[in-house]
Amino acid sequence: MPPPDLIESFPWSERFNTGLAQVDEQHRMLLHLLNQLVFDLAVHPYLSEAQLHASVQALVDYTHYHFDTESEIWNQYLPGHALELHHENEHENFRQKIATVVASLREQAQPSVVQRLLLEDVAPFLIRWLAYHILESDRLLAHIVLRLQAGDTIKTATISAEYVVRDNKRFYVDFVVANFLRFSDIAVRLATEMAARQEAQRAVENTQAHLQALTDSTDDLIWSVSTNDFRMQTCNQGLMRYLRQHQPSELTAEDLQEFVSLFREHYLETQNYGAYTLEYEDLSHQRTLLLNFNLIAQVEQFQEITVFGKDITDQKQLMALASHTSLHDVLTDLPNRRLLLDRLHLALLSSKRTGRHGALLLFDLDDFKSINDGIGHDVGDLVLVEVARRIGLIFRGDDTFARMGDDEFCVLLNDLSANKEASVTSVQSIAQKILVAFKTPFLVSGQSLSCTCSIGVSLFLGASEGFKEVMQQAESAMYRAKSDGKDSARFFDPSMQAYLISRLAIETGLRSALPDQLRVFYQLQVNGEGQVVGAEVLLRWQHPTQGFISPELFVPFAEESGIIVPIGYWVLRQVCGQIRRWEQDDLLMLLPISINVSVKQFNQPDFVERVGAILDETGVSGHLLKMELTESLMVDHVDEVCHKMMRLKECGINFSLDDFGTGYSSLSSLSRLPLTQIKIDRAFVRDITVNPTNATIARMITSLCKALHLTVIAEGVEERSQLNLLNDMGCDGYQGFLFSEPVPADRFESIVRHRGVCCALADAAAATAKIQSVE
């Protein structure tokens, strides 16, 4: 707070607040130092040279400290942004200017001359610079930072900030007028004491000219009118520029009459309240003005009202655009998720009031990822735009068709029927129209692309469900449509809810299953003679009350929740411990073990380091480990995947590509990866003896592996006929229930002893054992 006797030439106003506490606190200190400097210069005419320079230097030093503080804040949120760079340039320009001023002051020999220069030149410069900087630059960037902290995008934050900051110019003009009145009073009294009447008069005239220059330099409209005869007294160049810009002819007195007439209508309000603000629609110029009427002078019977006007047409348009953008998808211009949820909430209330059903249809495009990855995201975006156009033709005006994100769309149907069966029939008809709309290929960028969609429907009556539950029901039904073969529509039913509850129970139970309830099982891998060539590690969950839970049920949930990552490292440590124990067994000591690695675990930044640490910790050679990776890992970032695999290869680890033929890997990416083995997926093996297509695919995979010098192993072999056919194709290895189901380590050891390992492994193990005995 300023001392009680300090006359402030630049008073602080709460309207100067930016919303950032640290910045506002420093602004207050800057204004305090500036007011103190001006006050000292005005009331202490005999300051020494040292006092003058010390007072100026204190203000300069704190200004530089404040600039550093601001730079840290802006750079944290807007690094490299044009506004941030412009702000830094303003700081630098100020530093250069003030350095020049300080240097010139030091050249003056007489303190009285220095004091006069500070009062008449430097102080006004500081006031003008700080006012523009605080009210425009700092408020602009601070508003952007606050909106970014609230979750806005930088584009939306910038639009909002520009509107708010431009609106503050009116407050800046108010400040200039108030400051001139205070400063003029101080300057007149100071001039009376220090100089003759003529010099004082000249100082007043200079100040008035300076104020006029300030008002003329702004783009705002400023004019005043006498309340005696309602004639215009003064106006600035801002008003003249506005009229010339929107007036085809030369300006005349009549052209100003439109603005003068505004006073008659609002004169009484101005008298009552001292100030009056309104938005004025200037129909003749097709513009919108924000007008602030102020009673600023009263001498005897003469009263004058001054109006500060701002052209806010562009700001209102920007606000309308920002409002539209915040509620609509940028790509398709459909309502976005936020607007859809608002309307769904209203639809539930309306359904409760009217007793009529509503419905939410959620659908996304089947296998849309293949379009994005295979052809490009630009083409994928064009497909989404065409979907929005094509599907949008189906609905009524009071329905809502929205894009929820990516390739997911939503349709909200209101006011269907009080009869449930009739409502279901209406919804089925609309769902069928959506499915039919996808039957015609999409023609984009000269290409004909076919695509289908899967639709989930949640029918609601009243507001009891809640919009979150309705959304979850529609999503559950959509996933049911996908699991049933896609290109179809499904209604939510209680069985889906039971599935959701079961899924939640599994996810909750899985978090406490590690490590006490998880088990590591091993399944044989054999050659054509039935000899053991390796084993695959398979995870089992032994629930304390439900028994063994199928991996097909809990592994996908572990993937989605991320629990698969700690589970994966736990499995690797268990397997390495088992390999360490088998090193004492002459038959099992060189048996390679395959372990599945999830995409989420492999993509961990420290995956290679974690694997290396476990190998070092257990003392196991990486040559006995084979990591099985799925094709989905190869879809994106092939270079990064290859680099990780090469680093693991240096540890001796080999790689097998699991479920080959079911993903999206290309031959070019396949040839770049350091693989030693490819596995034929069980989906091809299952019907290989009765389905010629599956047999052809298996034969092609086998031939491809031979050409790439890779071994090939078929999984899911359950029948002798499958084995014979695969053997004729030249398959190297086999895995499946025909040989053994997954079993614990002790049973696995017994099976291996009964079957025996392949000759190459047995010979190598014998040689290793002999070397160890000699050592």
C-alpha positions, -999 to +999 in steps of 0.1 A: +000+000+000+013+036-008+020+059+021-009+082+031+008+114+018+017+099-015-001+116-044-004+089-071+000+100-107-007+064-119-032+049-094-037+011-093-071-002-103-084-037-099-092-037-136-054-039-142-054-074-127-043-101-151-055-131-129-019-143-123-011-134-087+027-132-091+024-109-121-002-086-105+018-083-073+048-072-093+027-047-114+015-031-081+051-027-070+061-012-104+033+014-101+043+021-065+079+028-075+068+049-104+043+069-082+070+074-056+095+087-083+070+112-097+059+123-062+095+129-051+102+149-083+071+170-077+074+179-040+112+178-035+127+202-060+162+201-045+171+164-047+208+156-051+223+139-082+228+107-062+192+107-049+179+112-085+199+084-100+192+061-070+154+066-074+155+060-112+178+030-108+155+014-082+126+015-107+148+003-136+162-027-116+128-038-105+114-035-140+142-059-153+134-083-124+097-082-134+106-088-171+125-120-161+096-132-140+072-127-169+095-144-194+096-175-173+058-177-171+052-170-208+079-194-219+065-222-198+031-221-215+038-205-249+074-215-258+083-201-293+048-187-298+046-155-319+029-136-290+056-147-266+084-136-289+066-102-295+064-098-258+101-104-254+108-078-281+087-053-261+109-060-231+141-056-251+129-024-267+121-010-232+156-020-219+173-003-248+151+028-244+156+032-207+193+025-210+196+054-235+176+076-211+197+068-181+229+074-200+217+108-212+207+118-177+241+110-164+256+135-189+236+164-173+256+184-148+228+201-129+204+180-107+176+205-114+179+199-151+179+161-145+148+165-122+129+185-148+137+159-176+126+131-154+093+148-145+084+160-180+098+133-203+108+101-185+078+098-161+052+102-189+071+077-211+071+051-182+034+057-176+024+053-212+047+022-217+035+005-186-002+012-193-001-003-227+021-032-216+000-041-186-035-035-201-027-051-235+004-073-237+004-087-202-034-092-200-034-109-234-008-134-225-021-139-189-056-146-203-042-172-227-022-189-199-054-190-177-074-205-205-047-231-213-047-241-176-085-245-178-080-270-207-086-248-238-066-252-269-042-224-278-064-213-307-095-209-285-075-193-257-060-168-281-094-158-296-108-154-261-079-133-250-079-110-280-116-102-273-111-095-236-080-074-240-094-052-268-123-045-246-100-031-220-090-001-242-120+017-228-106+014-193-073+026-206-088+058-219-106+063-186-072+060-170-056+086-193-083+111-185-080+105-147-042+106-149-042+139-169-064+156-143-041+145-115-009+152-134-022+186-147-030+197-112+004+188-099+022+203-129+003+237-126+010+240-088+046+229-094+051+254-122+036+282-102+062+276-075+092+272-098+086+294-128+066+323-142+030+322-152+039+321-189+060+289-185+033+273-164+007+281-191+030+266-217+033+234-196-005+231-194-008+236-232+018+210-238+000+186-216-033+192-233-017+187-267-002+155-254-036+143-241-051+152-275-024+133-293-031+103-270-068+104-277-062+108-314-038+079-316-064+054-303-087+035-326-115+040-301-142+066-308-142+096-283-165+126-285-184+150-262-217+168-263-231+197-244-263+189-226-275+224-230-281+223-268-269+188-276-242+199-299-209+181-304-181+199-286-151+178-294-142+145-311-110+125-317-095+112-349-108+077-340-144+089-346-134+106-379-116+075-391-146+054-383-170+076-402-147+080-432-142+043-434-179+036-435-191+068-451-189+071-489-192+109-490-172+137-474-180+142-438-205+170-429-220+182-397-251+161-404-230+129-405-222+135-368-258+141-359-266+104-356-241+100-328-252+133-311-288+121-310-277+091-289-273+115-260-310+126-259-321+090-253-296+082-225-292+116-209-314+108-179-296+075-172-263+093-173-275+119-148-288+092-125-258+070-125-229+092-136-221+067-163-241+046-187-229+017-209-247+001-238-242-018-271-253+003-300-262-014-333-250+011-359-274+000-387-263+026-412-227+013-410-235-024-402-213-022-371-217-027-334-203-002-309-198-004-272-206+030-258-197+044-223-214+077-215-197+097-187-206+131-172-171+147-171-176+184-167-200+208-149-193+245-148-222+266-136-250+258-161-228+240-185-226+202-186-207+180-209-210+143-215-182+124-231-186+091-248-159+064-252-169+041-280-153+009-292-161-009-325-167-045-312-181-059-345-150-081-351-148-092-314-184-103-315-178-123-346-148-139-330-168-147-300-195-162-321-169-182-339-152-193-307-186-203-292-194-223-323-159-239-324-162-250-287-194-269-294-187-283-329-162-306-345-136-288-365-134-314-393-171-321-400-188-291-383-211-315-365-219-310-329-191-323-307-192-345-276-198-316-253-228-303-271-242-338-276-240-345-238-257-312-231-286-321-255-287-356-241-292-342-206-321-320-219-336-350-239-337-371-207-356-343-189-379-339-218-386-376-220-395-376-183-418-347-187-436-359-219-435-397-213-421-403-248-391-424-255-358-412-268-328-431-282-291-427-285-273-444-314-236-447-312-216-460-342-181-460-355-165-472-388-154-508-389-117-513-396-112-476-402-077-479-390-068-498-421-078-467-442-057-443-421-027-466-420-029-480-455-039-449-475-032-419-452-049-398-426-058-371-452-079-395-471-093-408-438-104-373-430-122-370-463-141-402-456-152-388-423-164-356-439-184-376-465-199-398-437-210-367-419-226-353-451-242-386-461-256-396-427-267-361-419-293-363-447-312-390-428-323-371-397-350-347-387-344-311-376-348-318-339-324-348-339-287-343-331-260-359-352-226-355-336-190-366-340-177-379-307-140-382-319-119-401-343-143-423-363-170-424-337-204-407-343-236-404-323-272-397-331-297-385-305-334-391-313-360-371-293-397-374-289-402-408-305-433-424-290-449-433-256-451-469-269-418-488-265-425-511-295-433-483-318-401-465-306-380-496-313-395-499-348-386-462-355-351-466-342-346-498-362-357-480-393-332-452-388-304-476-379-311-495-411-309-463-431-275-456-416-262-491-425-276-488-460-258-454-464-225-472-460-233-497-488-223-472-515-185-468-517-170-435-507-154-417-536-125-396-522-093-384-539-101-404-569-104-437-550-134-458-543-133-470-506-158-494-490-165-492-454-192-504-429-202-494-394-214-510-362-243-493-343-252-495-306-286-483-294-297-473-260-335-466-257-344-444-227-376-431-211-373-404-184-342-391-166-337-421-142-308-436-162-285-405-163-267-395-194-235-414-184-254-446-181-271-441-215-237-434-231-223-466-216-252-487-227-249-474-263-212-481-262-217-516-248-243-524-276-219-511-303-191-534-291-216-562-291-225-554-328-188-555-336-183-589-318-213-603-337-196-596-371-198-558-376-220-540-402-250-544-379-270-527-351-276-539-316-299-527-288-286-526-252-301-553-231-296-565-194-272-592-205-248-565-217-251-548-183-242-581-167-212-583-190-201-548-179-205-558-142-185-589-148-158-569-166-155-545-137-152-574-113-124-589-133-105-556-136-108-551-098-098-586-090-069-586-114-053-557-095-049-579-064-041-611-083-004-602-088+016-622-077-002-647-054-030-658-078-011-659-111+005-691-124+031-697-151+023-727-173+044-742-202+032-758-234+054-780-256+067-771-290+078-801-310+093-810-344+079-834-370+092-864-351+075-853-319+107-843-302+106-813-279+123-782-295+110-756-270+082-743-249+058-713-248+050-697-215+013-691-209-002-671-180-030-685-158-051-668-131-062-691-103-089-671-085-095-681-048-133-686-053-138-689-091-110-712-099-090-708-131-101-678-152-096-680-189-068-659-203-091-649-232-112-632-205-087-614-183-057-607-207-076-581-228-087-563-196-051-563-184-040-548-217-066-520-215-059-511-179-021-513-182-018-539-155-002-561-182+031-542-178+039-552-142+025-587-149+048-590-179+079-582-159+068-606-132+063-634-157+098-627-172+114-629-137+096-662-130+107-677-163+143-667-158+142-682-124+129-715-139+156-715-166+182-710-139+169-741-121+168-761-154+205-753-160+213-781-135+193-806-157+212-822-185+181-826-206+165-792-201+195-770-198+194-757-234+157-757-240+146-723-255+116-707-238+092-684-257+075-656-237+047-634-250+053-596-248+024-572-250+025-542-272+020-519-242+049-534-224+072-534-254+065-497-260+076-488-225+106-464-228+127-484-204+117-519-217+152-529-229+168-517-197+143-535-175+148-568-195+186-565-192+183-558-155+162-590-149+187-611-170+216-597-149+197-602-117+189-639-124+221-647-143+203-662-172+216-661-208+194-643-233+200-671-258+175-693-240+147-667-243+125-661-273+101-631-273+069-635-292+056-602-306+023-596-323+018-581-358+000-551-343+033-539-329+046-534-365+018-511-376+034-479-363+070-467-356+087-497-374+121-480-371+118-476-333+106-512-329+135-525-350+160-505-329+146-520-297+147-555-311+183-551-322+193-539-288+177-570-272+193-592-299+227-580-285+216-597-252+211-630-272+173-628-272+156-642-303+122-631-317+091-649-330+062-631-348+030-644-333-005-647-349+010-640-384-015-633-411-041-616-388-026-581-385-013-554-407+024-560-411+038-555-446+065-576-462+089-546-463+087-541-425+088-579-420+121-582-439+137-554-417+130-570-384+156-594-367+131-623-365+141-660-363+106-675-364+070-669-375+040-686-360+010-696-381-021-685-362-045-711-348-073-694-368-057-708-400-048-742-385-083-749-371-100-755-405-069-762-425-080-797-436-115-785-448-110-749-458-088-746-490-083-709-483-068-715-449-046-743-464-034-719-491-026-692-466-006-717-444+013-729-474+021-693-484+034-684-449+056-715-449+070-707-483+076-671-472+095-682-441+117-705-462+125-676-485+134-654-456+154-682-438+130-682-409+116-712-390+079-716-390+058-731-362+020-738-363+000-733-331-034-748-322-026-783-337-052-806-323-057-834-349-033-858-366-047-848-400-037-812-394-002-823-384+002-844-415-009-816-439+014-791-422+043-815-422+038-819-460+040-782-464+074-781-447+064-767-414+093-768-389+075-770-355+041-775-339+022-766-307-012-776-295-033-800-275-023-829-298+010-829-280+002-814-246-019-788-230-002-760-210+010-775-177+029-764-146+067-766-146+069-800-128+045-817-152+063-801-181+095-817-170+080-851-169+065-848-204+099-837-218+116-867-202+090-890-217+092-874-252+128-865-253+143-833-268+154-831-304+188-845-313+205-812-318+195-799-284+204-832-268+239-832-283+244-796-274+233-802-238+256-832-235+285-812-248+278-784-224+275-808-195+308-824-204+325-790-205+310-781-171+322-813-156+358-808-168+357-773-155 
